[in-house]
Amino acid sequence: VVQNSFYFSFIVTSNMNLKRIIAEYPNFPKKGILFRDFSPILGDASAMSFIVEEFSKQFHSNDVDMFVGIESRGFILASILAQKYSKGMVMLRKEGKLPGKTVKTS
């Protein structure tokens, strides 16, 4: 489990300066929401490598059975980590967003 404090500390204090790469859109998709678009990172190979390495420092691969990607943007990083460590990956989505057999829990 990666803590929120980890996310904020490496975004703000990293040598990579990810904050300059992540686009911010206030009031999107509705008023009061700050949408952070990390899609520009996908076009920056060094930023992607940095993120994967920083996340990799947060766990030991022997302790991982499966990576979980939360909603659509989380699928990208979870897929990369799963491939790197030869593990499986599960997509976690809101009910009704995936076809076929799914598992619901609360």
C-alpha positions as CSV (number, residue, x, y, z in Angstrom):
1,V,0.0,0.0,0.0
2,V,1.4,3.3,-1.0
3,Q,0.6,6.2,1.4
4,N,-0.7,9.5,0.1
5,S,2.2,11.2,1.8
6,F,4.6,9.3,-0.5
7,Y,2.7,10.6,-3.5
8,F,2.9,14.2,-2.5
9,S,6.5,14.1,-1.3
10,F,8.0,12.6,-4.5
11,I,5.9,14.8,-6.8
12,V,7.0,18.0,-5.0
13,T,10.6,17.2,-4.0
14,S,11.8,15.0,-6.8
15,N,14.7,16.0,-9.0
16,M,12.5,15.1,-11.9
17,N,10.1,18.0,-11.0
18,L,7.0,16.1,-11.9
19,K,4.8,19.0,-10.8
20,R,5.9,21.0,-13.9
21,I,4.9,18.1,-16.2
22,I,1.4,17.5,-14.6
23,A,-1.2,19.8,-16.0
24,E,-3.8,21.2,-13.6
25,Y,-7.3,22.2,-14.7
26,P,-9.4,23.9,-12.0
27,N,-13.1,23.4,-12.0
28,F,-13.0,20.3,-14.3
29,P,-15.1,18.3,-14.8
30,K,-17.2,20.5,-12.4
31,K,-16.8,23.5,-10.2
32,G,-14.6,22.8,-7.1
33,I,-12.7,19.9,-8.6
34,L,-9.0,20.3,-9.5
35,F,-8.2,17.8,-12.3
36,R,-4.6,16.8,-12.5
37,D,-3.8,15.5,-15.9
38,F,-0.7,13.3,-15.9
39,S,-1.0,12.2,-19.5
40,P,2.0,14.5,-20.5
41,I,4.1,12.2,-18.3
42,L,3.3,9.3,-20.7
43,G,5.2,11.1,-23.5
44,D,8.3,11.6,-21.3
45,A,10.2,8.3,-21.0
46,S,12.6,9.6,-18.3
47,A,9.6,10.8,-16.1
48,M,7.9,7.4,-16.5
49,S,11.1,5.5,-15.6
50,F,11.5,7.8,-12.6
51,I,7.9,7.1,-11.4
52,V,8.2,3.4,-11.8
53,E,11.5,3.3,-9.9
54,E,10.1,5.5,-7.0
55,F,7.1,3.3,-6.7
56,S,9.3,0.2,-6.8
57,K,11.2,1.5,-3.7
58,Q,7.9,1.2,-1.7
59,F,7.6,-2.6,-1.7
60,H,9.6,-5.8,-2.1
61,S,8.5,-7.7,-5.2
62,N,8.4,-11.0,-3.2
63,D,5.6,-9.5,-1.1
64,V,3.4,-8.8,-4.1
65,D,1.0,-11.3,-5.6
66,M,-0.9,-8.9,-7.9
67,F,-0.9,-5.2,-8.8
68,V,-4.2,-3.3,-8.7
69,G,-4.9,-0.4,-11.0
70,I,-7.6,1.9,-9.7
71,E,-9.8,3.3,-12.4
72,S,-8.5,4.1,-15.9
73,R,-5.4,6.2,-15.0
74,G,-4.2,3.7,-12.4
75,F,-4.2,0.9,-15.0
76,I,-1.2,2.4,-16.8
77,L,1.2,2.3,-13.8
78,A,-0.1,-1.0,-12.5
79,S,0.4,-2.6,-15.9
80,I,4.0,-1.3,-16.1
81,L,4.8,-2.6,-12.6
82,A,3.1,-5.9,-13.2
83,Q,5.2,-6.4,-16.3
84,K,8.4,-5.4,-14.6
85,Y,7.9,-7.9,-11.8
86,S,6.2,-10.7,-13.8
87,K,3.0,-10.4,-11.7
88,G,-0.6,-10.2,-12.6
89,M,-2.7,-7.0,-12.7
90,V,-6.3,-6.4,-11.7
91,M,-8.5,-3.5,-12.8
92,L,-10.5,-1.8,-10.0
93,R,-13.5,0.1,-11.4
94,K,-16.9,1.4,-10.4
95,E,-19.7,-1.1,-10.8
96,G,-21.0,-1.4,-14.3
97,K,-17.8,-0.2,-16.1
98,L,-16.4,-3.6,-17.1
99,P,-18.1,-6.2,-19.2
100,G,-18.3,-9.9,-18.4
101,K,-17.9,-11.5,-15.0
102,T,-16.8,-9.1,-12.2
103,V,-16.5,-9.2,-8.5
104,K,-18.2,-6.6,-6.3
105,T,-17.0,-5.8,-2.8
106,S,-17.5,-3.0,-0.3
